[in-house]
Amino acid sequence: MEALTTTRREPATRGRLRVADRAYARIAARAAREALADAWAGRTAKGAPPAVSVAVPGSTVTVRVAVELPFPADLVALARAVRERVAAQVAGFTGTRVSEVVVVVERLVTGGVS
């Protein structure tokens, strides 16, 4: 009986991986929720889930995340946390370079602090 031999090929010669736009969007939405979890903790009022759209022009991805943020809060720090976490998780899970993450604050949610 002949032994089967396999030749290891370099990753670039194995083929391509196509990640669906909705997969990028789901990863980004979850990352945004995770980035904001502490800011919403202890509040009775909650913001709507993040709305995400993506564009994949070639080998990079651009992400737009629309969020509602608690107020009062450090809005700049929260937007930065969303941007950094989304970029890190999208790149980490998919291996795709993230060219830009745009965070849009759709609404500020006041009150609800317990």
N, C-alpha and C positions, 0 to 999 in steps of 0.2 A: 504494500500500500504506500502510495506517495504522500509525503507530507505537504500540506498546503503551505505555501510561503506567501507572505504578504510583504509588500514593499511600502515602507513609510514614505509618504510624499510630503513635501513642504506644504504648509497651510495655503499658500497662495495658489498652489496647483491643484488643490482638491475641489475647487468650485467656489460658488458664491452662496452667501446667506442673505436672504431677503427678509427683513423684518417689516411686518405690516404697520401702517401708520397708526392703527388703533392700538397696537401693542406699545408703541412709543407713548401714545396718549395715556394709556392705562398706567404705565410705569410712572409717568410724570405726575398724574393726578394723585396717585398714592404717595409719592414723595412729597408733594405739596401738603397733603393732609398730615403726614407725619411731621413735617417741619413746623406746622401750626398747632399741633396737638397740645403742647404745653401752654400756648397763649390762650387757648379756648378752655383749658382745664379750670373747673370751679365756676364756670359761668353758666347761667341758666339759658341765656340767649345764645344761639349757635348760628354761624354763617352757613350759607349754601355750600355744597361741595364745589371744589375747583372745576372750572370749565377749561379744557385744554384743547388746543389745536396744534398740529405739527406740519412742518414742511420738510421734505427730504429732497433737497436739490443735490443729487449726486451721492457722495459718500459722507455727507454731514447731515445733521438734523438741526432744525430751528424749532424751538418750542415757545408757544404763547400760553401763559397760565393766567386766567382771570380768577381772582380770589376776593372773598369778603374777609375783612380783618376786624378784630375786636378793637373797640375804642373806649377809653384811652389805652394806648400801647405805643411802643416804639415802632412805628410803621416802617421806618427805613431798615431797622434790624430784622423785622419779620419778612420784609420783601427780599432782603439779602439772604436770609436763611432758606426761603423757598427757592430762590434762584440757584444757590449753591447745592442744595440737596437734590433738586431736579437734575441739574447738570451731572452731578456725581452718579446718581442712580441710573439715569438713562445711559450714560457712557459705560458704567460698570456692568449693567445687565446685558447690554446689546453689543458693546464693543464699537459703537458708532461715535465718532467725534461730534460733540455738541458745539455748534458754531455760535449759538445765541439762545438765551432764555430771557424772554420778555415777561415781566410780571406786571399785570394790570390790576390795580385795586378798583374793583367794581363798586364796592359799598363798604362803609364803616358801620359796624353794628355796635350800638351803644347800650349801656345797661347790662343787666344780667349778671353782675358780679355778686357772688354769694359769700 
